[in-house]
Amino acid sequence: MAGGTMMLAASPFLSDPSGPSPLLAALAWIEGTLLGSIATAIAVVCAAAVGLMMFNGRLDVRRGLVVVLGCFVLFGASTIVEGFRGAIGNGPPIAAAPVITQTPVAVPMPPPSPRPYDPYAGASVIRR
């Protein structure tokens, strides 16, 4: 009876998974999407459009610089916060959310198939 009690006490609960949280993984994916290559491409197009509008005189320089500065602040927010925390001295810098990566699985290559027999291969070549 005592062994059964110990076994129940050591078993993990279904409400407390031991692996990484799916919610944190989803948030890390959203953050990577919003601050990754898609957002960088959108920011480049936005900066180019603002530059063309300033060049044509449709937008004043002050507004254009605000847009470009906003892009820098958006993409550099984590670095800016870590710099502030380091300057103030309130503990270690904020750790980034863990990025879950999948390791590629090595798939064995099938052996090369034998070349099919071609009785006419090289028939038009004159041998000397």
C-alpha positions, 0 to 999 in steps of 0.5 A, spaced: 500 500 500 505 504 501 508 503 494 502 505 491 501 511 495 508 513 493 507 512 485 501 516 485 505 522 489 510 522 483 506 521 477 505 528 473 499 532 473 495 533 466 494 540 468 502 541 469 505 539 463 513 538 463 514 540 456 514 547 453 508 551 454 504 551 447 502 558 449 509 561 449 511 557 443 505 561 439 507 568 442 514 566 440 512 565 433 508 571 433 513 575 435 518 572 430 513 573 425 512 580 427 519 582 427 522 578 422 523 578 415 516 580 413 516 586 418 523 588 415 520 588 408 514 592 410 518 597 413 523 597 407 517 599 403 514 604 408 521 607 408 521 607 400 514 610 400 515 616 405 522 617 401 518 618 395 513 622 398 518 627 401 522 627 394 515 629 391 513 634 396 507 631 399 510 630 406 514 634 410 521 632 412 519 632 419 514 627 418 518 623 414 524 622 419 518 621 425 516 614 420 524 612 420 525 613 427 519 609 429 521 603 425 528 604 428 524 604 435 520 598 433 526 593 431 530 596 436 525 596 442 529 589 446 536 592 445 533 599 448 530 596 454 536 592 455 540 598 455 536 602 460 536 596 465 543 595 464 544 603 466 540 603 471 542 596 474 536 593 476 538 586 475 540 582 469 538 583 462 531 580 460 532 574 457 528 573 450 523 568 449 525 561 448 525 560 440 523 553 439 527 550 433 526 543 429 532 539 428 532 537 421 532 529 420 537 526 416 533 522 411 537 516 408 538 517 400 536 511 396 542 507 392 542 510 385 538 506 380 542 502 375 543 505 368 538 502 363 541 498 358 541 502 351 544 498 345 544 504 341 548 508 346 555 510 342 553 507 336 554 513 332 561 514 334 566 512 330 572 508 334 579 509 332 
